[in-house]
Amino acid sequence: MKSILKITTIQFILCCFCSLLYAQELSIKITKKYLNFPISQRENRGNMQFTVNGQQERYFKIRLAKDQPQYWVFSDVSALKGKTIKISYDGDVAGLSKIYQDDKIAGQDSLYQEYNRPQFHFTSRRGWINDPNGLVFYEGEYHLFYQHNPYEREWENMSWGHAVSKDLVHWDELPVALSPDKLGTMFSGSAVIDYDNTSGFGKPGKPAMVAAYTVDNPDREIQCIAYSLDKGRTWTKYSKNPVIDSKEKWNSRDTRDPRVFWYKPGKHWVMVLNERDGHSIYTSADLKEWKYESHTAGFWECPDLFELPVDGDNGKTKWVMYGASNTYMIGSFDGKVFKPESGKHYFSAGTIYAAQTYNNIPENDGRRIQIGWGRVAQPGMPFNNMMLLPTELILRSTKNGVRLFSEPVKETAQLFERTQQWSNLKSGEANEKLKAFYDADRLRIKTTFKLSHATEAGFNLFAQRMVGYDMNFNMLNGMFYSPEDMTSMEISADIYIDKTSIEVFIDGGAYSYSMERKPDRNNKEGFHFWGNNIDIKNLEVFTVKSIWK
């Protein structure tokens, strides 16, 4: 940490170029890319404001460390190079003198190598993240926007962070896309590409990327839009925001998380918006004026609505509507009204929340790709929470009707190399062979095991139950689960183990769940199959490459 905290002669120390106006204000001429801030969770939050030529440029809450920082965060000020900014702060001003500007963030030399940094899941360089937002594919890039507090490892200052990827695996983090403004903080939403320039925001050869998002303030939640003409790098907020303000209609301030997509048969835009007790449908010709159409009760937050073929048959499709918990209904949709036919069902559980699927995936690809927020803490780190693996959603016919399945997208295969495979083992034999992998900080394990004399069996990692199947009560890690073959005594699991998380996909994605990795370090069993006389029919072990190298 000493190398992180040390301010070298290369770095610009504030006292060298700032004039202290009074105890709680200072001026800085920006010559570098980043401002670095010392943070301590022991301090109370204060309000900090940047102004340029008398105009507010950004505003946020921050816990400036007055003594030894616990960690550092940063603000990208590259767009302000050559300008003089005034920083106002109403907290303890002792930490102001520790702020410095540099072309590197504090701790960059150890970035992505921190001891609790997930190695094949997306995390932000610094700060808190939660809901994925604005998932859209455009000109070779998968965009991942996300709820973000750039200034602390805990929730606050909701903004839209931004990262892009060519392959859904390796991510480049970009500057914050949307920051709080006079209307409030930036809550969740979605993004589309307006190819037909229905909004009028585009220019010849440059269709607008349009974000629809919720602004949260103490009085209400309102829906706003912004647009970008440079592939999401910079944004202009619509001057006539908000485009929807429905608090009075619903007698509730819980109106948020607009999910927008183009409905091709009707040639109009659709917004699915969570309002009070469920998901409402709005339609629009131009993304600016919206008409309320219908409401489906029974959901909370973060809606999604999409069409999928059943069993890969494009002539037989169903629509899926879900909410933040990933419980879903299957039904039909005519562009204005969703009619449920079955549900609610579930296909995933655990740490996943507020998952969203991608807009604008090319037709020759056609996949429905989802990313969910993994509510997994990274203890002792200057960042917090993560995104789960991107998965492909598929509708398949089952004994219970049409259901969603999910498995990691094919692009993730590049990370895994199989190093061992065994067949037809007893649990003791399997446990012995896995001893070589006790110290692995990341691993993938595929296995199929069969219950024989046991009514309950499973697979642990240092006493943490990764798979626990009770055949008698049909419970799998605390949730009801019945295999497709109702008389089957077998269960298969594809297990992804990262530094702080575990994801498990059961029976080809019929059910999946995730958990924080919490090994009992007093336990010496490591990887451990358990259950009376169970058979390990297949066991495969894969090493995992880091996405950061």
Wavefront OBJ file of the C-alpha trace (Angstrom):
o trace
v 0.000 0.000 0.000
v 2.933 2.360 0.549
v 3.471 2.623 -3.199
v -0.201 3.537 -3.603
v -0.139 6.252 -0.987
v 3.215 7.757 -1.821
v 3.000 10.961 -3.815
v 6.119 11.125 -5.987
v 7.780 14.104 -7.570
v 6.213 13.114 -10.895
v 2.781 13.685 -9.473
v 1.275 17.117 -9.233
v 0.621 17.914 -5.584
v -2.219 20.295 -5.095
v -0.229 22.785 -3.138
v 1.982 23.308 -6.201
v -0.787 24.549 -8.440
v -3.885 25.376 -6.447
v -4.767 28.572 -4.694
v -6.731 28.058 -1.516
v -9.696 30.350 -1.659
v -10.901 29.612 1.857
v -11.043 26.604 4.170
v -13.527 24.636 2.091
v -12.679 25.651 -1.465
v -9.691 25.332 -3.747
v -8.974 25.906 -7.414
v -7.017 23.587 -9.694
v -5.921 23.900 -13.284
v -6.376 20.462 -14.787
v -3.294 19.181 -16.601
v -3.608 15.438 -16.004
v -6.187 12.700 -16.655
v -7.275 11.861 -13.115
v -7.892 13.414 -9.747
v -7.110 10.911 -6.977
v -8.995 11.080 -3.678
v -8.055 9.547 -0.306
v -10.966 7.623 1.250
v -11.724 6.394 4.756
v -14.932 4.568 5.678
v -14.443 5.913 9.200
v -15.236 9.447 8.024
v -18.683 10.930 7.518
v -19.697 11.784 3.981
v -19.337 15.361 2.835
v -20.689 17.061 -0.285
v -18.174 17.927 -2.990
v -18.837 20.077 -6.032
v -16.761 20.935 -9.098
v -17.576 24.206 -10.849
v -16.118 25.545 -14.094
v -16.685 29.210 -14.950
v -19.354 29.376 -12.292
v -21.296 26.371 -13.659
v -21.655 23.128 -11.724
v -19.702 20.422 -13.537
v -20.250 17.542 -11.100
v -21.548 16.983 -7.594
v -21.095 13.965 -5.306
v -20.769 12.731 -1.741
v -17.389 11.499 -0.561
v -15.619 10.322 2.620
v -12.314 12.186 2.353
v -9.701 10.701 4.668
v -8.233 13.281 7.006
v -5.544 10.891 8.243
v -4.317 7.618 6.742
v -6.511 6.624 3.743
v -7.985 3.135 3.695
v -7.977 3.272 -0.110
v -8.043 5.710 -3.029
v -10.648 6.475 -5.685
v -10.443 8.674 -8.742
v -12.373 10.986 -11.010
v -11.605 11.121 -14.723
v -11.115 14.804 -15.559
v -9.544 14.371 -18.989
v -12.446 16.296 -20.564
v -11.485 19.278 -18.402
v -7.802 19.509 -19.373
v -6.656 23.116 -19.594
v -9.583 24.351 -17.529
v -9.555 25.610 -13.975
v -12.034 23.934 -11.674
v -13.145 25.073 -8.248
v -13.657 22.302 -5.700
v -16.052 23.016 -2.847
v -16.353 20.603 0.092
v -18.505 20.825 3.215
v -16.889 17.900 5.078
v -13.702 17.764 7.112
v -11.282 19.723 4.946
v -8.145 18.028 6.285
v -8.296 15.569 3.387
v -8.283 18.236 0.677
v -4.509 18.562 0.762
v -4.116 14.852 -0.087
v -6.010 15.113 -3.393
v -3.655 15.043 -6.359
v -3.821 14.782 -10.125
v -1.929 12.279 -12.246
v -2.163 10.355 -15.497
v -2.478 7.174 -13.433
v -4.988 6.223 -10.805
v -3.568 5.578 -7.338
v -2.708 1.892 -7.190
v -2.603 1.384 -10.950
v 0.564 -0.735 -10.711
v -1.359 -3.418 -8.807
v -4.652 -2.984 -10.664
v -6.516 -6.280 -11.276
v -3.941 -8.137 -9.166
v -5.510 -7.332 -5.785
v -5.947 -10.356 -3.508
v -9.758 -10.286 -3.674
v -10.108 -9.198 -7.307
v -12.344 -11.596 -9.308
v -10.303 -12.918 -12.218
v -12.976 -13.867 -14.754
v -15.894 -11.659 -13.737
v -16.226 -7.958 -14.484
v -15.530 -5.546 -11.641
v -14.920 -1.808 -11.792
v -11.477 -0.425 -11.077
v -12.768 1.407 -8.029
v -16.081 1.968 -6.276
v -19.423 0.248 -5.900
v -21.401 -1.376 -8.741
v -24.867 -2.891 -8.935
v -27.510 -3.248 -11.707
v -26.294 -3.715 -15.296
v -27.775 -0.965 -17.456
v -28.030 -0.099 -21.140
v -26.823 -3.433 -22.512
v -26.505 -2.864 -26.244
v -24.329 -4.152 -29.086
v -23.132 -1.627 -31.642
v -20.437 -1.730 -34.332
v -18.494 -4.623 -32.857
v -18.746 -3.584 -29.218
v -20.809 -4.969 -26.372
v -21.634 -2.059 -24.076
v -22.019 -2.684 -20.367
v -23.331 0.290 -18.441
v -23.951 -0.237 -14.747
v -25.066 1.440 -11.552
v -21.938 2.883 -10.047
v -20.601 4.907 -7.153
v -17.158 5.991 -8.361
v -16.237 7.555 -5.020
v -16.689 4.778 -2.472
v -17.019 0.995 -2.105
v -20.552 1.424 -0.719
v -23.796 2.543 -2.417
v -24.227 6.287 -3.104
v -23.897 8.826 -5.964
v -25.731 6.606 -8.443
v -24.179 7.098 -11.868
v -23.844 5.033 -15.033
v -20.439 3.403 -15.201
v -19.381 2.147 -18.619
v -17.270 -0.663 -20.069
v -16.987 -2.188 -23.545
v -15.947 -5.576 -24.868
v -15.338 -7.217 -28.238
v -16.094 -10.705 -26.894
v -18.186 -10.416 -23.687
v -15.153 -11.677 -21.765
v -12.414 -9.019 -21.789
v -13.618 -5.559 -20.758
v -12.211 -2.048 -21.077
v -13.571 0.385 -18.519
v -14.418 3.835 -19.891
v -15.229 7.117 -18.111
v -18.553 7.454 -16.299
v -21.302 7.922 -18.882
v -24.098 9.583 -16.889
v -23.584 11.504 -13.648
v -26.094 12.996 -11.191
v -27.582 16.338 -12.206
v -30.045 18.903 -10.876
v -32.928 16.457 -11.395
v -31.347 13.757 -9.222
v -29.185 10.646 -9.366
v -28.957 8.232 -12.293
v -30.860 5.006 -11.636
v -31.242 1.984 -13.926
v -32.346 1.916 -17.539
v -31.553 0.651 -21.023
v -30.071 1.732 -24.356
v -31.078 1.394 -28.014
v -29.697 2.358 -31.414
v -32.085 4.709 -33.239
v -31.246 3.670 -36.807
v -34.250 5.454 -38.326
v -33.536 8.664 -36.406
v -37.052 8.677 -34.979
v -35.814 10.899 -32.149
v -34.087 13.423 -34.380
v -30.922 13.082 -32.293
v -28.905 11.384 -35.036
v -26.871 12.787 -37.880
v -26.235 11.414 -41.380
v -24.202 8.230 -40.982
v -24.365 8.532 -37.191
v -27.423 6.950 -35.627
v -27.896 7.974 -32.027
v -27.359 5.605 -29.160
v -30.233 6.581 -26.863
v -30.313 5.764 -23.160
v -33.569 5.708 -21.202
v -32.980 5.933 -17.457
v -34.631 6.764 -14.162
v -33.703 9.870 -12.220
v -34.196 9.461 -8.487
v -34.725 12.351 -6.091
v -36.318 12.599 -2.621
v -39.741 13.394 -4.066
v -40.133 11.019 -7.014
v -38.617 8.830 -9.703
v -38.904 10.135 -13.266
v -37.881 8.763 -16.665
v -35.361 10.615 -18.797
v -33.370 10.094 -21.977
v -29.919 11.007 -23.232
v -28.107 10.372 -26.494
v -24.608 9.735 -27.810
v -23.199 10.147 -31.321
v -19.756 8.697 -30.558
v -20.478 5.093 -29.567
v -21.404 5.925 -26.013
v -18.251 7.854 -25.130
v -19.985 11.168 -24.467
v -23.639 11.926 -23.761
v -26.121 14.768 -24.128
v -29.155 14.746 -21.860
v -32.467 15.647 -23.487
v -33.316 19.265 -22.698
v -37.005 18.477 -22.091
v -36.518 15.689 -19.548
v -38.399 14.015 -17.972
v -40.260 12.122 -20.678
v -42.446 10.253 -18.136
v -43.505 11.432 -14.680
v -46.109 9.028 -13.313
v -45.974 9.402 -9.540
v -49.473 10.873 -9.325
v -50.954 8.246 -11.654
v -49.783 5.413 -9.405
v -49.781 7.258 -6.082
v -46.266 5.906 -5.668
v -42.719 7.105 -6.140
v -41.701 3.563 -7.168
v -41.635 4.143 -10.931
v -38.312 3.112 -12.373
v -35.965 1.096 -14.600
v -37.201 1.723 -18.179
v -36.447 -1.155 -20.550
v -36.795 0.068 -24.155
v -36.739 -1.888 -27.417
v -37.948 -1.550 -31.005
v -41.131 -3.532 -31.789
v -40.678 -4.321 -35.457
v -44.240 -5.494 -36.355
v -45.760 -2.259 -35.045
v -42.848 -0.041 -36.072
v -42.751 1.677 -32.688
v -40.721 1.783 -29.537
v -41.809 -0.126 -26.446
v -40.878 0.771 -22.886
v -41.418 -1.693 -20.055
v -41.420 0.309 -16.829
v -41.795 -0.952 -13.289
v -44.571 1.055 -11.617
v -45.676 0.329 -8.057
v -46.745 -3.334 -8.174
v -45.719 -4.535 -11.643
v -44.544 -3.764 -15.157
v -46.280 -1.186 -17.366
v -46.086 -1.011 -21.163
v -45.634 2.344 -22.895
v -45.274 2.985 -26.624
v -43.633 5.797 -28.580
v -42.874 6.832 -32.136
v -39.879 9.004 -31.236
v -38.537 8.018 -27.774
v -39.709 11.394 -26.446
v -43.506 11.173 -26.231
v -44.790 8.047 -24.491
v -48.300 6.565 -24.283
v -49.369 4.246 -21.481
v -50.846 0.982 -22.814
v -51.145 -1.726 -20.134
v -49.878 -3.137 -16.842
v -48.891 -6.612 -15.597
v -48.885 -6.883 -11.804
v -46.647 -9.195 -9.831
v -43.143 -7.871 -10.530
v -40.708 -5.593 -8.727
v -37.973 -3.495 -10.356
v -35.726 -3.991 -13.384
v -38.136 -5.318 -16.042
v -37.243 -7.148 -19.193
v -39.442 -8.384 -22.046
v -38.286 -10.316 -25.094
v -39.294 -12.924 -27.674
v -37.540 -16.274 -28.069
v -38.022 -19.300 -30.304
v -39.087 -22.500 -28.563
v -36.629 -25.359 -29.104
v -34.871 -23.266 -31.748
v -37.961 -23.126 -33.992
v -38.362 -19.558 -35.292
v -41.893 -20.412 -36.365
v -42.849 -21.087 -32.751
v -42.051 -18.276 -30.352
v -43.053 -17.070 -26.906
v -42.487 -13.844 -25.004
v -40.757 -13.748 -21.618
v -41.329 -11.062 -18.978
v -39.257 -10.946 -15.815
v -38.326 -8.689 -12.919
v -35.315 -8.050 -10.730
v -35.490 -11.403 -8.947
v -35.337 -13.233 -12.321
v -38.728 -14.871 -11.740
v -40.561 -14.844 -15.062
v -43.815 -15.332 -16.921
v -44.232 -16.807 -20.396
v -46.898 -15.437 -22.693
v -47.737 -13.439 -25.813
v -47.207 -9.774 -26.703
v -48.867 -7.687 -29.403
v -46.762 -4.565 -29.001
v -49.051 -3.082 -26.377
v -50.270 -5.815 -24.037
v -48.426 -8.764 -22.511
v -50.745 -11.714 -21.847
v -49.300 -14.222 -19.355
v -49.839 -17.904 -20.132
v -47.755 -19.515 -17.384
v -45.677 -18.553 -14.403
v -44.218 -17.266 -12.371
v -41.267 -19.596 -12.847
v -37.641 -19.341 -11.886
v -34.458 -20.555 -13.562
v -31.781 -18.872 -11.448
v -31.284 -17.876 -7.847
v -28.658 -16.803 -5.344
v -26.683 -13.591 -5.689
v -28.137 -12.679 -9.100
v -30.325 -9.577 -9.214
v -31.486 -6.962 -11.725
v -30.296 -8.915 -14.764
v -30.792 -7.416 -18.217
v -30.486 -8.728 -21.774
v -28.763 -7.149 -24.768
v -30.444 -5.027 -27.401
v -29.336 -4.953 -31.040
v -27.669 -8.368 -31.256
v -27.222 -8.981 -35.017
v -29.938 -11.104 -36.631
v -27.379 -13.607 -37.918
v -26.412 -14.206 -34.290
v -29.872 -14.060 -32.754
v -28.906 -14.940 -29.203
v -30.599 -13.495 -26.132
v -27.631 -12.645 -23.921
v -28.089 -11.746 -20.278
v -25.805 -10.238 -17.642
v -26.819 -10.085 -13.991
v -25.511 -8.210 -10.993
v -23.673 -10.531 -8.598
v -24.324 -9.330 -5.050
v -20.932 -10.548 -3.920
v -18.738 -8.501 -1.594
v -14.997 -8.114 -2.121
v -13.777 -7.648 1.465
v -10.979 -5.162 2.033
v -10.990 -3.938 -1.556
v -11.471 -0.413 -2.990
v -14.205 -1.875 -5.228
v -17.339 -3.841 -4.404
v -19.731 -6.276 -6.146
v -19.398 -7.801 -9.592
v -21.172 -8.890 -12.748
v -21.975 -12.566 -13.175
v -20.929 -14.472 -16.273
v -22.825 -13.482 -19.435
v -25.290 -16.240 -20.294
v -27.416 -17.198 -23.274
v -31.126 -17.621 -22.535
v -33.008 -20.351 -24.401
v -36.622 -21.554 -24.320
v -37.023 -25.329 -24.272
v -39.965 -27.675 -23.963
v -39.947 -29.643 -20.718
v -42.278 -32.049 -18.922
v -43.754 -28.989 -17.171
v -44.131 -26.861 -20.288
v -41.891 -24.279 -21.944
v -39.112 -23.052 -19.626
v -36.031 -20.819 -19.702
v -32.569 -22.348 -19.655
v -29.299 -20.443 -19.274
v -25.662 -21.320 -19.838
v -22.494 -19.205 -20.113
v -22.052 -17.758 -23.595
v -19.779 -19.657 -25.975
v -17.186 -16.863 -25.842
v -16.260 -17.857 -22.283
v -14.815 -21.175 -23.569
v -11.556 -19.401 -24.408
v -10.840 -19.038 -20.688
v -10.916 -22.720 -19.789
v -8.443 -25.528 -20.407
v -9.288 -29.027 -19.272
v -6.429 -30.541 -17.318
v -8.018 -33.686 -15.864
v -10.964 -35.964 -16.585
v -12.079 -39.134 -14.809
v -15.054 -41.471 -15.099
v -16.879 -43.884 -12.812
v -15.331 -43.020 -9.462
v -16.506 -43.537 -5.931
v -16.668 -40.394 -3.806
v -13.520 -41.275 -1.873
v -11.542 -41.722 -5.069
v -12.817 -38.439 -6.484
v -12.013 -36.550 -3.282
v -8.474 -37.910 -3.327
v -7.881 -36.843 -6.935
v -9.125 -33.315 -6.224
v -6.618 -32.695 -3.432
v -4.185 -31.316 -6.012
v -6.541 -28.373 -6.578
v -7.148 -27.264 -2.978
v -5.077 -24.098 -3.392
v -6.573 -22.942 -6.704
v -7.993 -19.416 -6.492
v -10.071 -20.027 -9.629
v -11.260 -23.224 -11.247
v -14.022 -24.788 -13.312
v -15.345 -28.255 -12.421
v -17.899 -30.290 -14.362
v -19.378 -33.358 -12.760
v -22.243 -35.830 -12.937
v -22.987 -37.938 -9.888
v -25.597 -40.569 -9.146
v -27.408 -41.226 -5.912
v -27.775 -44.899 -5.032
v -28.086 -45.661 -1.337
v -28.345 -41.972 -0.453
v -31.414 -39.768 -0.486
v -29.161 -36.710 -0.144
v -25.757 -36.035 -1.638
v -23.583 -33.183 -2.781
v -20.253 -31.507 -3.365
v -18.517 -29.094 -0.969
v -15.535 -26.763 -1.066
v -13.985 -26.381 2.384
v -17.368 -27.148 3.956
v -19.243 -24.666 1.759
v -22.056 -26.517 -0.009
v -21.699 -25.857 -3.726
v -24.197 -28.603 -4.617
v -26.588 -30.176 -2.131
v -29.378 -32.320 -3.596
v -32.125 -33.841 -1.450
v -33.895 -36.372 -3.685
v -36.580 -37.055 -1.054
v -37.822 -33.452 -0.881
v -36.536 -32.455 -4.361
v -34.519 -29.618 -2.874
v -31.346 -28.308 -4.487
v -29.401 -25.885 -2.315
v -32.624 -24.802 -0.642
v -34.797 -24.481 -3.785
v -37.281 -26.968 -5.241
v -35.823 -28.808 -8.224
v -37.179 -31.785 -10.160
v -35.036 -33.230 -12.972
v -36.537 -33.593 -16.432
v -36.524 -37.367 -15.915
v -38.664 -37.592 -12.804
v -37.175 -40.949 -11.805
v -33.574 -39.924 -12.413
v -31.083 -40.342 -9.596
v -28.443 -38.339 -11.455
v -27.576 -34.666 -11.361
v -24.955 -32.766 -13.349
v -23.275 -29.533 -12.345
v -21.005 -27.093 -14.187
v -19.255 -25.096 -11.458
v -17.332 -21.825 -11.940
v -15.167 -20.844 -8.961
v -13.608 -17.374 -8.861
v -11.791 -15.674 -6.002
v -14.931 -14.459 -4.258
v -17.811 -16.224 -6.027
v -19.211 -19.571 -7.157
v -21.660 -20.048 -10.042
v -23.359 -23.385 -10.659
v -25.320 -24.484 -13.748
v -27.413 -27.615 -13.233
v -28.411 -30.144 -15.910
v -27.479 -28.092 -18.940
v -28.784 -24.803 -17.575
v -32.222 -25.942 -16.421
v -31.424 -24.195 -13.175
v -28.511 -22.063 -12.031
v -27.466 -20.289 -8.875
v -24.601 -18.242 -7.528
v -23.114 -17.555 -4.123
v -20.361 -15.699 -2.371
v -17.339 -17.927 -1.867
v -17.075 -18.471 1.887
v -14.793 -21.391 2.659
v -14.377 -22.597 6.218
v -10.612 -22.322 6.608
v -10.723 -24.586 9.647
v -12.058 -27.346 7.424
v -9.397 -29.549 5.838
v -11.574 -31.522 3.409
v -11.252 -29.127 0.465
v -13.226 -30.458 -2.502
v -15.463 -33.118 -1.023
v -18.216 -35.264 -2.499
v -20.558 -36.567 0.178
v -23.497 -38.982 0.334
v -23.874 -42.688 1.034
v -22.244 -44.788 -1.697
v -22.688 -42.250 -4.510
v -21.150 -42.772 -7.948
v -19.181 -40.009 -9.679
v -19.936 -40.811 -13.316
v -17.917 -37.907 -14.721
v -15.457 -35.422 -13.249
v -13.584 -32.765 -15.236
v -11.254 -30.041 -13.974
v -10.383 -26.899 -15.960
v -7.837 -24.197 -15.275
v -9.075 -20.631 -15.867
v -7.260 -17.742 -17.525
v -7.605 -14.244 -16.115
v -9.623 -11.795 -18.199
v -7.313 -8.995 -17.065
v -4.110 -10.211 -18.717
l 1 2 3 4 5 6 7 8 9 10 11 12 13 14 15 16 17 18 19 20 21 22 23 24 25 26 27 28 29 30 31 32 33 34 35 36 37 38 39 40 41 42 43 44 45 46 47 48 49 50 51 52 53 54 55 56 57 58 59 60 61 62 63 64 65 66 67 68 69 70 71 72 73 74 75 76 77 78 79 80 81 82 83 84 85 86 87 88 89 90 91 92 93 94 95 96 97 98 99 100 101 102 103 104 105 106 107 108 109 110 111 112 113 114 115 116 117 118 119 120 121 122 123 124 125 126 127 128 129 130 131 132 133 134 135 136 137 138 139 140 141 142 143 144 145 146 147 148 149 150 151 152 153 154 155 156 157 158 159 160 161 162 163 164 165 166 167 168 169 170 171 172 173 174 175 176 177 178 179 180 181 182 183 184 185 186 187 188 189 190 191 192 193 194 195 196 197 198 199 200 201 202 203 204 205 206 207 208 209 210 211 212 213 214 215 216 217 218 219 220 221 222 223 224 225 226 227 228 229 230 231 232 233 234 235 236 237 238 239 240 241 242 243 244 245 246 247 248 249 250 251 252 253 254 255 256 257 258 259 260 261 262 263 264 265 266 267 268 269 270 271 272 273 274 275 276 277 278 279 280 281 282 283 284 285 286 287 288 289 290 291 292 293 294 295 296 297 298 299 300 301 302 303 304 305 306 307 308 309 310 311 312 313 314 315 316 317 318 319 320 321 322 323 324 325 326 327 328 329 330 331 332 333 334 335 336 337 338 339 340 341 342 343 344 345 346 347 348 349 350 351 352 353 354 355 356 357 358 359 360 361 362 363 364 365 366 367 368 369 370 371 372 373 374 375 376 377 378 379 380 381 382 383 384 385 386 387 388 389 390 391 392 393 394 395 396 397 398 399 400 401 402 403 404 405 406 407 408 409 410 411 412 413 414 415 416 417 418 419 420 421 422 423 424 425 426 427 428 429 430 431 432 433 434 435 436 437 438 439 440 441 442 443 444 445 446 447 448 449 450 451 452 453 454 455 456 457 458 459 460 461 462 463 464 465 466 467 468 469 470 471 472 473 474 475 476 477 478 479 480 481 482 483 484 485 486 487 488 489 490 491 492 493 494 495 496 497 498 499 500 501 502 503 504 505 506 507 508 509 510 511 512 513 514 515 516 517 518 519 520 521 522 523 524 525 526 527 528 529 530 531 532 533 534 535 536 537 538 539 540 541 542 543 544 545 546 547 548 549
